[in-house]
Each structure stands twice: as C-alpha cells, then as structure tokens.
Amino acid sequence: MSVHRGPYPEKRRKPEFEITDIPSLLQNHPTIAVLTDAEKNPVVIAEILSSSPLTRNARLVIYVCEQLGYSGEKISEGTPEEIAGMVFSEPNVVIIKT
C-alpha cells in the first residue's frame, strides 16, 4: 500500500487505504509493504501499531528499508516499540510481518 502523497497537492490521488487502516489490514494479510512519506513515516506507523487494540499484543516485526538503490541503503528490523524510537532517512519502505 502507499501512504505517500507526493510533492504536488494538485496531482495527489485519494489512496485506497489510510495509514490508520494498517492494523485491520494485518488481520487478513500476514505481510504488508508500505510506501511512506515524510509525514506518514515508519515511526508513525510503529506508534499506530503499538496503540491499536488489534495489533498491540501481536508479535509483529517491522523492516524499514531506507534509501534503496542509493549508497546510504540500510535495512533496520525491530518491534513496533523499537522502531518508534528510531530515526530514518528518506525515501523508505516499511514491511510489516505478523
């Protein structure tokens, strides 16, 4: 899914899902990949997962793939609580596994 809106407001499309839909999507999908943006970033996603009654007790693993294809490429792994305390470079993609 994509929560990335792009830099041009006039060209933005309405996404099929919102960032707050991630906990309910994980009920039916064991793995979700999320294209993020500066506002809807890995920390926000991790905080949503940590606070949602649907996922706060789940055994989730989050992978944050930063700057893929660039010299600063990095992949971090952690629980929602661990990811919420980290800082990430853009662009990035989040992969959540149950």
ChimeraX commands (.cxc) that place a marker at each C-alpha (Angstrom):
marker #1 position 0.00,0.00,0.00 radius 0.5
marker #1 position 1.07,3.59,-0.40 radius 0.5
marker #1 position 0.61,6.41,2.08 radius 0.5
marker #1 position 2.99,8.57,0.03 radius 0.5
marker #1 position 1.11,11.55,-1.32 radius 0.5
marker #1 position 3.84,13.11,-3.47 radius 0.5
marker #1 position 5.08,16.68,-3.52 radius 0.5
marker #1 position 2.33,18.16,-5.70 radius 0.5
marker #1 position -1.06,18.51,-3.94 radius 0.5
marker #1 position -2.91,19.07,-7.22 radius 0.5
marker #1 position -1.72,15.68,-8.51 radius 0.5
marker #1 position -2.46,13.67,-5.37 radius 0.5
marker #1 position -4.90,10.83,-5.65 radius 0.5
marker #1 position -7.08,9.52,-2.87 radius 0.5
marker #1 position -5.41,6.36,-1.57 radius 0.5
marker #1 position -7.35,3.13,-1.32 radius 0.5
marker #1 position -6.27,2.78,2.34 radius 0.5
marker #1 position -5.21,5.21,5.04 radius 0.5
marker #1 position -2.32,4.73,7.47 radius 0.5
marker #1 position -4.83,4.02,10.25 radius 0.5
marker #1 position -6.12,1.01,8.27 radius 0.5
marker #1 position -2.85,-0.91,8.73 radius 0.5
marker #1 position -3.87,-2.75,11.95 radius 0.5
marker #1 position -7.08,-4.05,10.39 radius 0.5
marker #1 position -5.31,-4.98,7.14 radius 0.5
marker #1 position -2.87,-7.11,9.14 radius 0.5
marker #1 position -5.82,-9.20,10.35 radius 0.5
marker #1 position -6.19,-10.60,6.79 radius 0.5
marker #1 position -2.69,-10.19,5.37 radius 0.5
marker #1 position 0.39,-11.62,7.13 radius 0.5
marker #1 position 2.75,-9.23,5.35 radius 0.5
marker #1 position 2.18,-5.64,4.26 radius 0.5
marker #1 position 4.57,-3.29,2.48 radius 0.5
marker #1 position 4.00,0.45,2.86 radius 0.5
marker #1 position 5.49,3.22,0.75 radius 0.5
marker #1 position 5.90,6.10,3.21 radius 0.5
marker #1 position 6.38,9.85,3.06 radius 0.5
marker #1 position 7.77,12.48,5.43 radius 0.5
marker #1 position 4.57,12.77,7.48 radius 0.5
marker #1 position 3.41,9.16,7.37 radius 0.5
marker #1 position 6.75,7.64,8.24 radius 0.5
marker #1 position 7.97,4.45,9.96 radius 0.5
marker #1 position 7.77,5.99,13.44 radius 0.5
marker #1 position 4.12,7.00,12.95 radius 0.5
marker #1 position 3.28,3.53,11.60 radius 0.5
marker #1 position 5.01,1.89,14.59 radius 0.5
marker #1 position 3.11,4.12,17.02 radius 0.5
marker #1 position -0.21,3.22,15.36 radius 0.5
marker #1 position 0.61,-0.49,15.61 radius 0.5
marker #1 position 1.67,-0.15,19.26 radius 0.5
marker #1 position -1.51,1.64,20.26 radius 0.5
marker #1 position -4.13,-0.26,18.24 radius 0.5
marker #1 position -6.14,-2.88,20.16 radius 0.5
marker #1 position -5.92,-5.07,17.03 radius 0.5
marker #1 position -2.11,-5.21,16.98 radius 0.5
marker #1 position -0.63,-4.01,20.29 radius 0.5
marker #1 position -0.31,-7.59,21.63 radius 0.5
marker #1 position 0.63,-9.14,18.27 radius 0.5
marker #1 position 4.14,-10.42,17.58 radius 0.5
marker #1 position 4.96,-8.04,14.76 radius 0.5
marker #1 position 8.29,-7.47,13.05 radius 0.5
marker #1 position 8.86,-4.24,11.13 radius 0.5
marker #1 position 11.55,-3.82,8.49 radius 0.5
marker #1 position 12.43,-0.30,7.38 radius 0.5
marker #1 position 14.23,-0.19,4.03 radius 0.5
marker #1 position 15.91,3.21,3.68 radius 0.5
marker #1 position 17.36,4.81,0.56 radius 0.5
marker #1 position 17.08,1.65,-1.53 radius 0.5
marker #1 position 19.40,1.78,-4.52 radius 0.5
marker #1 position 21.50,4.60,-3.06 radius 0.5
marker #1 position 24.89,4.46,-1.34 radius 0.5
marker #1 position 23.17,5.02,2.03 radius 0.5
marker #1 position 20.94,1.95,1.64 radius 0.5
marker #1 position 20.09,0.44,5.02 radius 0.5
marker #1 position 17.57,-2.07,6.37 radius 0.5
marker #1 position 16.52,-1.93,10.03 radius 0.5
marker #1 position 14.45,-4.53,11.87 radius 0.5
marker #1 position 12.52,-4.29,15.13 radius 0.5
marker #1 position 9.29,-4.45,17.04 radius 0.5
marker #1 position 6.87,-1.54,16.79 radius 0.5
marker #1 position 8.17,-0.24,20.12 radius 0.5
marker #1 position 11.79,-0.38,18.93 radius 0.5
marker #1 position 11.04,1.22,15.55 radius 0.5
marker #1 position 9.08,4.04,17.24 radius 0.5
marker #1 position 12.30,5.13,18.95 radius 0.5
marker #1 position 14.46,5.27,15.82 radius 0.5
marker #1 position 15.18,7.89,13.15 radius 0.5
marker #1 position 15.07,7.01,9.44 radius 0.5
marker #1 position 16.29,8.52,6.18 radius 0.5
marker #1 position 14.02,9.07,3.21 radius 0.5
marker #1 position 12.88,7.62,0.98 radius 0.5
marker #1 position 11.89,4.44,2.74 radius 0.5
marker #1 position 9.55,1.48,2.58 radius 0.5
marker #1 position 8.13,-0.31,5.61 radius 0.5
marker #1 position 7.45,-4.05,5.62 radius 0.5
marker #1 position 5.32,-5.42,8.46 radius 0.5
marker #1 position 5.11,-9.15,9.17 radius 0.5
marker #1 position 2.85,-10.92,11.64 radius 0.5
marker link #1:1,2 radius 0.2
marker link #1:2,3 radius 0.2
marker link #1:3,4 radius 0.2
marker link #1:4,5 radius 0.2
marker link #1:5,6 radius 0.2
marker link #1:6,7 radius 0.2
marker link #1:7,8 radius 0.2
marker link #1:8,9 radius 0.2
marker link #1:9,10 radius 0.2
marker link #1:10,11 radius 0.2
marker link #1:11,12 radius 0.2
marker link #1:12,13 radius 0.2
marker link #1:13,14 radius 0.2
marker link #1:14,15 radius 0.2
marker link #1:15,16 radius 0.2
marker link #1:16,17 radius 0.2
marker link #1:17,18 radius 0.2
marker link #1:18,19 radius 0.2
marker link #1:19,20 radius 0.2
marker link #1:20,21 radius 0.2
marker link #1:21,22 radius 0.2
marker link #1:22,23 radius 0.2
marker link #1:23,24 radius 0.2
marker link #1:24,25 radius 0.2
marker link #1:25,26 radius 0.2
marker link #1:26,27 radius 0.2
marker link #1:27,28 radius 0.2
marker link #1:28,29 radius 0.2
marker link #1:29,30 radius 0.2
marker link #1:30,31 radius 0.2
marker link #1:31,32 radius 0.2
marker link #1:32,33 radius 0.2
marker link #1:33,34 radius 0.2
marker link #1:34,35 radius 0.2
marker link #1:35,36 radius 0.2
marker link #1:36,37 radius 0.2
marker link #1:37,38 radius 0.2
marker link #1:38,39 radius 0.2
marker link #1:39,40 radius 0.2
marker link #1:40,41 radius 0.2
marker link #1:41,42 radius 0.2
marker link #1:42,43 radius 0.2
marker link #1:43,44 radius 0.2
marker link #1:44,45 radius 0.2
marker link #1:45,46 radius 0.2
marker link #1:46,47 radius 0.2
marker link #1:47,48 radius 0.2
marker link #1:48,49 radius 0.2
marker link #1:49,50 radius 0.2
marker link #1:50,51 radius 0.2
marker link #1:51,52 radius 0.2
marker link #1:52,53 radius 0.2
marker link #1:53,54 radius 0.2
marker link #1:54,55 radius 0.2
marker link #1:55,56 radius 0.2
marker link #1:56,57 radius 0.2
marker link #1:57,58 radius 0.2
marker link #1:58,59 radius 0.2
marker link #1:59,60 radius 0.2
marker link #1:60,61 radius 0.2
marker link #1:61,62 radius 0.2
marker link #1:62,63 radius 0.2
marker link #1:63,64 radius 0.2
marker link #1:64,65 radius 0.2
marker link #1:65,66 radius 0.2
marker link #1:66,67 radius 0.2
marker link #1:67,68 radius 0.2
marker link #1:68,69 radius 0.2
marker link #1:69,70 radius 0.2
marker link #1:70,71 radius 0.2
marker link #1:71,72 radius 0.2
marker link #1:72,73 radius 0.2
marker link #1:73,74 radius 0.2
marker link #1:74,75 radius 0.2
marker link #1:75,76 radius 0.2
marker link #1:76,77 radius 0.2
marker link #1:77,78 radius 0.2
marker link #1:78,79 radius 0.2
marker link #1:79,80 radius 0.2
marker link #1:80,81 radius 0.2
marker link #1:81,82 radius 0.2
marker link #1:82,83 radius 0.2
marker link #1:83,84 radius 0.2
marker link #1:84,85 radius 0.2
marker link #1:85,86 radius 0.2
marker link #1:86,87 radius 0.2
marker link #1:87,88 radius 0.2
marker link #1:88,89 radius 0.2
marker link #1:89,90 radius 0.2
marker link #1:90,91 radius 0.2
marker link #1:91,92 radius 0.2
marker link #1:92,93 radius 0.2
marker link #1:93,94 radius 0.2
marker link #1:94,95 radius 0.2
marker link #1:95,96 radius 0.2
marker link #1:96,97 radius 0.2
marker link #1:97,98 radius 0.2
view
